[in-house]
Amino acid sequence: MSNDAINSWIEKAKQNAEGGALPAEEMSGVKVIKRTQAQSRGSAIMDIAEKIRPWLTKMFEGVRDEEGLLVQPAHVRGIALNVAQNIVKEQQKKAS
């Protein structure tokens, strides 16, 4: 296949993906198919943790641990990740 033919096909695919409607005679069988992929477990945990973290940060603001030190942001993030992991586990148990 020559480079001209490949470049032509790529250009048609880009126009179709951008919503530019091509006439039927120019399409010549070019279809762009997007596969939807389920969110992975790790991605779901990270998304939930990032949504919980600001709330936990406010909750632990000014709170001290057993050694008298302020609760560190890394500890708050760890707590958010553990809570998010438990939420995802519970949802998977309910789904199955």
C-alpha positions as CSV (number, residue, x, y, z in Angstrom):
1,M,0.0,0.0,0.0
2,S,1.4,3.4,-0.9
3,N,1.9,6.2,1.5
4,D,-0.7,8.3,-0.5
5,A,-3.4,5.7,0.1
6,I,-2.5,5.4,3.8
7,N,-2.5,9.2,4.2
8,S,-5.8,9.4,2.4
9,W,-7.4,6.8,4.7
10,I,-6.0,8.4,7.8
11,E,-7.4,11.8,6.7
12,K,-10.8,10.3,6.1
13,A,-10.8,8.6,9.5
14,K,-9.8,11.8,11.3
15,Q,-12.6,13.8,9.5
16,N,-15.1,11.1,10.5
17,A,-13.9,11.1,14.1
18,E,-14.2,14.8,14.3
19,G,-17.8,14.7,13.2
20,G,-17.2,16.0,9.7
21,A,-19.7,14.1,7.6
22,L,-18.2,12.9,4.4
23,P,-20.2,12.0,1.4
24,A,-21.0,8.3,0.9
25,E,-18.8,8.0,-2.2
26,E,-15.7,9.4,-0.3
27,M,-16.2,7.1,2.7
28,S,-15.3,4.0,0.9
29,G,-15.8,1.7,3.9
30,V,-14.0,3.8,6.5
31,K,-15.5,3.4,9.9
32,V,-14.1,4.6,13.2
33,I,-15.2,2.5,16.1
34,K,-14.5,3.4,19.7
35,R,-14.4,0.6,22.2
36,T,-15.8,1.5,25.6
37,Q,-13.7,0.0,28.4
38,A,-14.9,-0.6,31.9
39,Q,-13.0,1.3,34.5
40,S,-10.4,-0.9,36.2
41,R,-10.6,-1.5,40.0
42,G,-7.4,0.5,40.6
43,S,-8.8,3.5,38.7
44,A,-12.0,3.4,40.6
45,I,-10.2,3.3,43.9
46,M,-8.1,6.3,42.9
47,D,-11.1,8.3,41.7
48,I,-13.0,7.7,44.9
49,A,-10.0,8.4,47.1
50,E,-9.4,11.7,45.4
51,K,-13.0,12.7,46.0
52,I,-12.9,11.7,49.7
53,R,-9.5,13.3,50.4
54,P,-10.6,17.0,50.6
55,W,-13.3,16.1,53.1
56,L,-10.9,14.0,55.2
57,T,-8.3,16.8,55.1
58,K,-10.9,19.2,56.6
59,M,-11.9,16.6,59.2
60,F,-8.3,16.0,60.3
61,E,-7.3,19.7,60.3
62,G,-5.7,20.5,63.6
63,V,-5.9,16.9,64.8
64,R,-2.8,15.4,66.5
65,D,-1.7,11.8,66.5
66,E,-0.6,9.8,69.6
67,E,2.8,11.4,69.5
68,G,1.4,14.9,69.5
69,L,2.2,15.7,65.9
70,L,-0.3,17.1,63.4
71,V,-1.8,14.4,61.1
72,Q,0.3,14.5,57.9
73,P,-1.2,14.9,54.4
74,A,0.3,11.5,53.5
75,H,-1.6,9.8,56.3
76,V,-4.8,11.5,55.2
77,R,-4.2,10.2,51.7
78,G,-3.6,6.7,53.0
79,I,-6.8,6.8,55.0
80,A,-8.7,8.0,51.8
81,L,-7.2,5.1,49.8
82,N,-8.1,2.5,52.5
83,V,-11.7,3.8,52.6
84,A,-12.0,3.9,48.9
85,Q,-10.7,0.3,48.6
86,N,-13.3,-0.9,51.2
87,I,-16.0,0.9,49.2
88,V,-15.0,-0.8,46.0
89,K,-14.8,-4.2,47.7
90,E,-18.3,-3.8,49.1
91,Q,-19.7,-2.7,45.7
92,Q,-18.2,-5.7,44.1
93,K,-19.6,-8.0,46.7
94,K,-23.1,-6.5,46.1
95,A,-22.7,-6.8,42.3
96,S,-21.8,-10.5,42.4
